[in-house]
Amino acid sequence: MEKLANNSIKGIKNCIKPYLKLLLPLLFFSGQGIAQEIPFENGKQYILGGLTVTGLQSYNEQTVKTYTGLRVGQPITIPGDEISEVIKKLWGLELFSNVEMYYTKIEDDKIFLELNITERPTLANVTVYGVKKRKVEDIINDTDLKKGKKITESLIANTKNFLQNKYKKQGYLNAKVNIATSPDTSATNTENMVINVNKGDKVKIRSIAFEGNEMLSNKRLRKALKNTKKKKFYRFWKKSKYIQDDYEEDLSNLVDAYAERGYRDARILSDTFIKVDEKNIDLKIKLEEGDKYYFGDIDFVGNTVYTDRQLSQVLGIRKGETYNGVLLKERIADDSKPDANDLTNLYQNNGYLFSSINPVEVSAVNDTINFEIRIIEGKETFLNHVTVTGNDKTNDHVIFRELRTRPGQKYSKDDLVRSIRELGQLGFFDAENIKPDIQNPKPNEGTVDVNYSLVEAGSSQIELQGGFGGGGFIGTLGLSFSNFSLKNIFNGEAYKPVPMGDGQTFALRLQASRTFRVYSLNFAEPWLGGKKPVRFNLSLSRTQQFATNYTSRGRIDVNKDRGFSITGVSAGLAKRVTWPDDFFTVSHSVSYQLYDFNDFNNGLFNFGNGSSNSLSYTFGISRSSQGPNRIFPMSGSNFELTAKFTPPYSLFSSKDYKQLKNDIRTTTERLLEIGQNPSDIEEQLEFAQLSDNLESMEEERFKLLEFYKIKFKGDWYTPIVDKLVLRTNAEFGFLGAYNHDIGDVPFERFFVGGDGLGNFTLDGRDVIQLRGYENSSLTPYSTNPITGNAERDGGTIYNKFSLELRYPLTLKPSASIYALSFLEAGNAFNNFSEFNPFELKRSAGVGLRIFMPAFGLLGIDFGYGFDTDAQPNSTGPSGWQTHFIIGQQF
């Protein structure tokens, strides 16, 4: 098949000239193998005798024929709309680089056509140069450069523009991107793509100049540019790179800065971008300030639900005050705070979802502006349907019982915000992705639906540790399931891997080495009975510590026939209350511990044989409004006040505790007088006898423990800017005795200093974190009269204060990471007579926290202690200390 001679084709081209202009040529060939004259009538109707498709490499011929819509036997006009539309459709697919239609022969009124197609190459591989390897995959995903994608001019142009704009937004204004393709010989009609990225240097702002400002200084205006800062050597927090989007936002901030000070008519006349060199630019902003204005009369129109006086109190703006457009807007509707005290929330919290509030300037007399606040209250709105989606593991009833929004209730934005917080505090869902969606609003009927879209987060944790310490290998296995389902414990199908979904907590922890063993089991049901938020908690624990001796070779000899153990059980109830507000919880718990000694004295106690019993009741009041994310709270506070009491046994006892106290003091003084290494045989015998007597008296004194223990802890979370949060903490604790002749018990004391971890505590102590010092190093010491060693007794009173700046690096469900810096101060004291709230040990430092659902909280702190610790012979500041945090509370 050959093309016709030029003189033949010329006449045909004149007939189809409009199609040639569209680059959709219809060329006619003879089927005789040589060029010849064939009669062809312009616009004549033929019958399609056949259609063939040539040039295909990857597509099926029949598929292409079907797509053209042409059928053998159909009438067709040549040239005509049918052929034109077919070619347009094929070009529109962007799958072909060339589309041509030929006729191969004409027989009577039949015409035979050939569709010749050149396929566009497909993408084989993409190579990116000029960026870090870890960024390559992001670039490929963002530009959708998938293998097998057709390579088109628009694909290359769009990719180039996207990447250049991406880097310009990051401050690389000189970024250049070049894209080239080359054939790939490993496959048919495929090409490789190479992307060369030259970001260049970040363009910094050398100077920012203002023109036309008289009422506000240059310094004040530069401060208003929150994200656009000029280059200074000491600037770390806000960078000086130029980013177009941030700059445009800051121009609006400039106008707002004037509006806040009464200059309603202030505007930007021009802003000029001056390129100094490849790395620096200057910005010049020309302003017109206008006159200063004041608020005049403010009238409310359309209000029936609230009086003018009530609305004026919320608005908080008085006649004669300097005009502040930003404040006026915030008092009408503050979009930056979901629970802001503004007029819009006032209405929405009372059911008027469809209300609208608009401030209108009705007149301006000289420098005074009079306003009307025009209110359309709309119809009172009620919730119709409340649904949840996304909870694949957690049962619906666990979610619905936490919601403050119920079908039939009056709509309240405050209830919506509170529900988000309560769901976030459960820990079962990603707090950053709890999104209530208002659906099916019907203003005329006064109804609306609410759907809570949830994303499940890991709610189970496993602790598996191994290491060497205390003379041997220490192994720890901990399992914690915070969304457990006890009722399905005998349902084999519910084990995935354990029964889940009812919001209960089940935790099991085992820790063992050659020298000690710890077992604990905890179970908690947050809604006992399922109808009210009454939390039930039950815990069992068993601790064993074995006696050890160091051999001459430095090895540890463990004697399991001698030791010390604590067996404990506790049960508690905690109920949410509605007074003074519904953030409060009142708790009650009863616990019993048996302290059993068998020829064991390690300095914590003055007797090595016998037992002590502790039966106590704890009453607690707490208020928790922190949230919405329990891992990284950004607002609210948490207060806890607890009081722990034992019965005053000595009140009902006939023992003479005063005489017992005197005997113990006399015996102790004599032991200290004799010393640890008496040379005289009589003194040796006396020392042994006195030691036994002292142990017997100490056991008698503490057979039934009696004490009271008061603790307070408060945390405040204050957002500073963006997601930078200040956590303020204050703590106080006091351990007291009913009977001063018995004195303070050797258990339940406060040990201050270090990382604050108390995974293995023998005596009910509270371990208080104070970073920058070694563990428990701020705890008072005393001399044990039997062993002669200086031992940490633990304080009976302590106080602590801390400031902690936190900033999240990521709050994704898979891992939440935040950095922090801290200032801390605290101390522990033996008694109230020694207590001085201003005698504090100070420290400062930085840290990092990582929370992964499967492993809990992990972290590291570097703290510097500015003062001397309480250890014997310590001099100078404590200095730098490194603390590793595992499983500590948030």
Buried (B, 14 or more C-beta within 10 A) or exposed (E): EEEBEEEBBEEBBEBBEEBEEEEBBBBBBBBEEEBEEBEBEEEBEBBBBEBEBEBBEEBEBEEBBEEBEBEEEEEBEBBBEBBBEBBEEBBEEEBBBEBBBBBBBBEEEBBBBBBBBBBBBBBBEBEBEBBEEEEBEEBBEEBEBEEEBBBBEEBBEEBBEBBBEBBBBEBBBBBBBEBEBEEBEEEEBBBBBBBBBEBBBBBBBBEBEBEEBEBBEEEBBBEBBEEBBBBEEEEEEEBBBBBEEBBEBBBEBBBBBBBBBBBBEBEBEEBEEEEEEEBBBBBBBBBBBBEBBBBBEBEBEBBEBBEBEEBBEBBEBEEEEEBBBBBBBBBBBBEEEEBBEBBBBBBBBBBBBBBBBEBEEBEEEEEBBBBBBBBEBBBBBBBBEBBBEBBEBBBEEBBBBBBBBEEEBBBBBBBBBBBBBBBBBBBBBBBBBBEBEEEEBEEEEBBBBBBBBBBBBBBBBEBEEEEEEBBBEBEBBBBBBBBBBEEBEEEEEBEEEBBBBBBBBBBBBBBBBBBBBBBBBBBBBBBBEEEEBBBBBEBBBBBBBBBBEEEEEEEEEBEEEBBBBBBBBBBBBBBBBEEEEBBBBEBEBEBEBBBBBBEBBBBBBBBBBBBBBBBBBBEBBBBBBBBBBBBBBBBBBBBBBBBBBBBBBBEEEEBEBEEBBEBBEEBBEBBEEBEEEBEEEEBEEBBEEBBBBBBBBBBBBBEBBBBBBBBBBBBBBEEEEEBBBEBBBBBBBBBBBBBEBBBBBBBBBBBBBBBBBBBBBBBBBBBBBBBBBBBBBBBBBEEBBBBEEBBBBBBBBBBBBBBBBBBBBEBEBEBBBBEBBBBBBBBBBBBEEEBEEEEBBBBBBBBBBBBBBEBBBBBBBBBBBBBBBBBEEEEEBBEEBEBEBBBBEB
